C-alpha cells in the first residue's frame, strides 16, 4: 500500500504524526516513535511564559484583558517547573535533527505578538522542518469583540510568516462565529496548514479546599467528530493542508480523517495511554483495511467523504440535525 501523504510541502511516509506532548521531551522517545512508524513528530510546545521569564520582558498585548492577566498568571506553573527553557528547547530540536530522519515540527504556544514570535526564527535556525503555532487564547473581556480576536490571529500568523521561511501550521480552536471564514482568512494570511482543533482544558472545583484546580482529561474517540466535520466542509476550499487532532485513537479514525479530506492525523492521548507501539498497530490496521477495500493509496481515498463528494452534503449542516431528531423519535 502507498501510505504517503504531503503536509506543508513535506513528503511523509504515512499520515500518522504524534502531536505535541511530553513524549517528545527525550531523544530516545522520539527515536522510538520513528521506529514505530511515525511520519513526523511535533515537539512539545515552547510556552510564551517561558520566553517572557527568560527575557525579563513582557509584551502586554494582553492589555486586551489587562484587568484579569495578573490573576490569570496564578494558573501558570512556576518557570522552573517547565521541562526545558527556551535555549534548551532550541538545543533539543537540534539534537533531534541529528538523531532521527523524520521531519521535526517545532511548536510555540502563546497569545501575544511580542518577542516570543522572534523565537520562530530561532526554531527555524535550530533545524526544525516546520513550525506549529498554537495561539491559545480565551477571550474573557466582554468589551473585546470577535473581530478584534480574529484580527489578533491574522496579525500573529502574518508576523510569524515574515520571520521564517519554513512552513507554518496554525492550531485553531473551533470557537469562531464563522469557522469557515476564519479558516479562509488564516489561509490567505499565509498559513501552510490548519490543525483542527485545539482543546481548551477546563478547570474544576475542589469542594474540600474551595479552590479552582486544573483538570486534565485526555481525548476520547467521539471528539474526532468535530474536526472531521470541519475538514470535510473545508476540503477543496483552501490552499493550506489540514490536520486533524483530538479523538484519533485507531486506524479507523485515521481512515476517516483521510476520507474527510485531511492530510495527516495527529495522535496524542492514544500514545500516552496505550504506548508508542500503538503507531505500528494503527499502521498495520490501516494497510489491512486498504487491502481489503481495494485502496492502493492514501491519495485515492482523500476527500472521498467530504462535503463536495457525498450525495447528501446537508449531512454536515443543519438539515441533518432535524433528520437525526426525527430518526430518534421513530425509536420511541
C-alpha positions in Angstrom: 0.0 0.0 0.0 1.1 3.5 -0.8 0.6 5.4 2.5 2.5 8.5 1.5 0.9 12.0 2.0 2.1 15.6 1.6 1.9 18.0 4.5 3.1 21.6 4.3 5.4 20.6 1.4 6.9 17.8 3.5 6.6 14.4 1.8 5.6 12.0 4.6 5.7 8.2 4.5 2.3 7.9 6.1 -0.4 10.2 7.6 0.3 9.4 11.3 2.0 12.3 13.2 2.4 12.4 17.0 1.2 15.8 18.2 2.9 18.0 20.8 3.1 16.1 24.0 5.6 15.0 26.8 6.5 12.0 24.6 8.8 14.3 22.6 10.8 15.5 25.6 13.6 13.0 25.1 15.5 12.0 22.0 15.1 8.3 22.8 11.3 8.7 22.9 11.3 10.4 19.5 13.5 7.7 18.1 11.0 5.1 19.4 8.2 6.9 17.6 10.2 7.0 14.4 10.9 3.3 14.8 7.2 2.6 15.4 6.4 4.3 12.1 5.6 7.9 12.9 5.9 10.0 9.7 6.9 13.2 11.6 6.8 14.5 15.2 5.5 17.7 16.6 7.8 18.7 19.5 6.1 19.7 22.8 5.3 23.4 22.9 7.6 26.2 24.0 5.3 28.5 26.1 5.3 32.2 25.9 5.6 32.4 29.7 9.0 30.6 29.5 10.3 33.1 26.9 9.0 36.0 28.9 10.6 34.7 32.1 14.0 34.3 30.4 14.0 37.6 28.6 12.7 39.6 31.5 10.3 41.4 29.1 6.6 41.1 28.7 4.7 42.5 25.7 1.4 43.3 27.2 -0.6 42.6 24.1 -2.7 41.2 26.9 -3.9 44.7 27.5 -6.9 43.4 25.7 -7.7 41.9 29.1 -5.2 43.5 31.4 -7.5 43.7 34.3 -7.5 39.9 34.6 -4.0 39.0 33.5 -2.3 39.2 36.9 -4.8 36.8 38.4 -4.5 34.5 35.4 -0.8 34.2 36.0 -1.6 32.2 39.1 -2.8 29.4 37.0 0.6 29.0 35.2 3.3 26.8 36.7 6.4 28.5 38.0 9.1 28.8 35.3 11.4 26.3 37.0 8.6 23.7 36.7 8.8 23.7 32.9 10.8 20.8 31.5 13.1 23.0 29.4 13.7 26.7 28.9 13.9 28.4 25.5 17.6 27.8 25.0 17.3 24.2 26.0 14.3 23.8 23.7 16.4 25.0 20.7 19.2 22.6 21.6 16.7 19.8 21.9 15.4 20.4 18.4 19.0 20.5 17.1 19.7 17.2 18.9 16.5 15.6 17.4 17.5 16.6 13.9 20.8 14.9 14.3 19.2 11.8 15.7 16.2 11.0 13.5 15.4 11.1 9.8 11.7 12.1 10.0 10.7 15.7 9.9 10.7 17.6 13.2 8.0 20.2 13.7 8.6 22.9 16.4 5.7 24.3 18.4 5.1 27.7 20.1 2.1 28.2 22.5 1.3 31.8 23.2 -1.1 34.8 22.7 1.0 37.9 22.1 2.7 39.3 19.1 5.8 40.3 21.0 9.3 38.9 21.4 8.2 35.3 21.6 7.5 35.4 17.9 11.1 36.1 17.3 11.7 32.6 18.6 10.1 31.3 15.5 13.3 32.3 13.7 15.4 30.6 16.3 13.4 27.4 16.0 14.0 27.5 12.2 17.7 28.1 12.7 17.8 25.1 15.2 16.8 22.9 12.2 13.1 22.4 12.6 11.4 21.4 9.3 8.2 23.3 10.1 6.6 25.2 12.9 3.2 24.8 14.6 1.7 27.9 16.0 -0.7 27.3 18.9 -2.5 30.5 19.6 -4.1 29.6 22.9 -6.4 32.5 23.7 -9.6 32.6 25.7 -11.4 36.0 25.5 -12.7 36.9 28.9 -13.0 40.6 28.4 -16.7 41.3 27.5 -15.5 44.5 25.7 -13.3 42.6 23.3 -15.1 41.9 20.0 -15.0 38.9 17.8 -13.4 41.0 15.1 -10.6 42.0 17.4 -9.9 38.4 18.3 -9.9 37.3 14.7 -7.5 40.1 13.8 -5.2 39.0 16.6 -4.9 35.6 14.9 -4.4 37.0 11.5 -1.7 39.5 12.6 0.1 36.8 14.5 0.2 34.5 11.5 1.5 37.2 9.2 4.1 38.2 11.8 5.4 34.7 12.1 5.4 34.1 8.3 7.5 37.2 8.0 10.1 35.8 10.4 10.6 32.3 8.9 10.9 30.5 5.6 9.9 27.1 6.9 6.2 26.2 6.6 3.9 27.3 9.4 0.8 25.4 10.7 -1.8 27.2 12.8 -3.6 25.2 15.5 -7.1 26.6 15.9 -9.9 26.3 18.4 -13.4 25.7 17.0 -14.9 28.8 18.8 -15.3 31.3 16.0 -18.7 32.6 14.9 -17.8 31.8 11.3 -15.3 29.0 11.3 -15.2 28.7 7.5 -14.4 32.4 7.0 -11.8 32.3 9.8 -10.1 29.3 8.1 -10.2 31.1 4.8 -8.6 34.3 6.3 -5.8 32.3 8.0 -5.2 30.5 4.8 -5.0 33.9 2.9 -2.6 35.2 5.7 -0.1 32.6 4.5 -0.6 29.6 6.8 0.6 26.4 5.2 -1.7 24.2 7.3 -4.6 24.3 9.7 -4.6 21.9 12.7 -8.2 21.2 13.8 -8.8 21.6 16.8 -7.1 22.8 19.9 -8.7 21.6 23.1 -9.0 24.1 25.9 -8.6 22.4 29.2 -11.4 23.2 31.6 -10.7 23.8 35.4 -12.7 22.1 38.1 -13.7 23.0 41.6 -12.2 21.3 44.7 -15.1 21.4 47.1 -13.0 20.4 50.1 -10.4 23.1 49.7 -12.7 25.5 47.8 -10.1 26.1 45.1 -10.1 26.1 41.4 -7.9 23.2 40.2 -6.6 22.1 36.8 -8.2 19.0 35.4 -6.6 17.2 32.5 -8.9 14.9 30.6 -7.4 13.0 27.6 -9.4 12.9 24.4 -12.0 10.2 23.6 -12.9 8.7 20.3 -16.1 10.7 19.9 -14.2 14.0 19.9 -13.0 13.3 16.4 -16.4 14.2 15.1 -15.8 18.0 15.4 -12.6 18.2 13.4 -13.9 15.5 11.0 -16.9 17.6 10.2 -15.0 20.8 9.6 -12.3 19.2 7.5 -15.0 17.6 5.3 -16.6 21.1 4.9 -13.4 22.9 4.2 -11.9 20.4 1.8 -11.2 21.9 -1.6 -11.8 25.4 -0.4 -8.3 26.2 1.0 -4.7 26.1 -0.3 -3.5 25.1 3.1 -3.2 21.5 4.2 -5.4 20.2 7.0 -4.5 18.1 10.0 -7.0 16.5 12.4 -6.1 16.4 16.1 -8.1 15.2 19.1 -10.0 12.0 19.2 -7.8 9.9 17.0 -7.3 6.5 18.7 -7.4 3.8 16.0 -6.7 3.1 12.3 -10.3 3.6 11.6 -10.0 7.2 12.9 -7.1 7.8 10.6 -9.1 6.5 7.6 -12.0 8.8 8.5 -9.6 11.8 8.6 -8.3 10.9 5.1 -11.7 10.4 3.7 -12.9 13.8 5.1 -10.0 15.4 3.2 -7.3 15.7 5.9 -3.6 15.3 5.1 -2.4 14.0 8.4 -3.9 12.5 11.5 -2.3 13.7 14.8 -2.2 11.3 17.7 -1.5 12.1 21.4 -3.8 10.6 24.0 -3.8 7.2 22.5 0.0 7.1 22.7 0.0 8.4 26.3 -2.3 5.6 27.4 -1.5 2.8 25.0 2.2 3.3 24.4 4.2 4.4 21.4 3.8 0.9 19.9 0.2 1.8 19.0 1.6 3.7 16.0 2.8 0.4 14.5 -0.6 -1.3 15.2 -2.5 1.6 13.7 -0.4 1.4 10.5 -0.9 -2.3 10.3 -4.6 -1.9 10.6 -4.6 0.8 8.0 -2.8 -1.3 5.5 -5.0 -4.3 6.1 -8.2 -2.2 5.7 -6.9 -0.6 2.5 -6.1 -4.0 1.0 -9.5 -5.5 1.9 -11.3 -2.5 0.5 -9.1 -2.2 -2.6 -7.5 1.1 -2.0 -3.9 1.2 -3.3 -3.0 4.6 -1.8 -4.0 7.3 0.6 -4.4 9.7 -2.3 -7.3 7.6 -3.8 -9.3 7.9 -0.6 -8.6 11.5 0.3 -11.7 13.7 0.3 -14.0 10.8 -0.8 -16.3 11.6 2.1 -16.0 15.3 2.1 -19.0 17.6 1.7 -18.1 18.1 -2.0 -18.0 14.3 -2.7 -21.1 12.9 -1.0 -24.6 12.7 -2.3 -26.1 14.4 0.7 -23.9 17.4 1.7 -26.6 18.6 4.1 -25.4 15.8 6.4 -22.7 18.2 7.5 -25.1 21.1 8.1 -28.3 21.9 9.9 -30.7 19.8 7.8 -29.1 16.7 9.3 -29.9 18.0 12.8 -33.6 17.8 12.0 -33.3 14.4 10.3 -31.4 12.9 13.3 -34.1 14.2 15.8 -36.8 12.6 13.6 -34.9 9.3 13.4 -34.6 9.2 17.2 -38.3 9.9 17.5 -39.1 6.8 15.5 -37.3 4.6 18.0 -39.6 5.7 20.9 
